[in-house]
Amino acid sequence: MEKTLLRVRVNPRSSRNRISGWQGDVLSVKLTAPPVGGAANKACIEFLADQLGIKKSRIALVSGHTSREKVFEITGSRPRKLGTPPKTRVGIPMPVADEYRES
């Protein structure tokens, strides 16, 4: 099964859930959820699943549980794309989020 890593910077307690855009190779996301008790992590998974058009079970938080900078692993076939492509790739030895970006 294909696995892809997606780096995300989460800004909690925003007025609404939205994608702010790409900052280099990191997707910036604003969420209404507070960063308490994993609420923002759960909200981020739900938001990403909705934006990508995939099931929540295909997204796993692999690092950054208590940080704003997070890495999510997405399994399965490629979902729909987000935003515009970055100029650089993440130095992680797996396919990285390029397939989630519009060209």
N, C-alpha and C positions, 0 to 999 in steps of 0.2 A: 504494500500500500504506500502511495506517495505521501511524503511528509514535507511540510514547508514551515519555516520559521518566519514569524512576523514580529518586528520590534515596534512597540507602541509606547508613547509617552502619554500618561493619563493625567488629566487635570480635573480633580474631583470638585464637587460642590459648585458646578456651573449652573447657569440659569436653564439650560436645556442640553440634551444629548446631541452631540454633533461631531463631525470630523473637521478639524481645523486645517488639515492639509499635511503635506510631507515636509519634514525638516531633515534634509539629507536622506538618510535611509530609514528614518523613524516616522511612523504615522502618529500624528498628534490628534488625540481624542479628548473632547470635553464631555464630562458626565455629571449628572445631577446628584448621583450617589455620594455619600460621605466616605472618607477613607477609614472607616471604622468596622472592625469585625469582618473584613473581607467583602463588605458591601460593594465597594468600587470594583473589585476584581470580578465579582459575579455580574455586576451591571455591564462591565466591559465585555465579558464573554457574550452576554445576551445581545448587546449592541452590535458587536462585530458579526455575530451569527446572522442577525437581521440584515445588516448592511451587505454582507457577502452572499446572502441567500442560501445559507447552509444550516444544518442542525447544530445546536449548542454542543452536543456530544462530540462533534468533530474538532472542537477547539479546546486546548488544554494550556493552562498557564505553567510554563516550565521554569521561569525565573522572574524575580522581582515581586514576590508576594507582598512585601511591605514597602516597596519602592514605587515611585512614579514611572520609572523606566521598566518596562516589562517585556518579556519575550513569550509569545504564544506559539504553540505548535498546532498546525492545522493539517488534518489527515484527509485523505481521499482525493478525488479529482478536483480540478481547478474550479473555484467558484467565480462569481462575477468580479469585476475589477473595481479598485478604489483609487480615485485621484489620478495624478500624473506620475510618470516614471521618474525615479531619482537619477542623479548623475553618478552615484557610486553604489556599490553593493556592500552588504554587511559581511564581515570576515568570519562567517560561521560556515563550517564544512557541510552545508545542506543547501538545497535550493532555497533561496530567500525571496521574500515578498514580491519580486518583479511580476510574477504572474497575477498578482492582485491589483496591479496598477494599470491604468489606461495608457495607451501609447499615443 
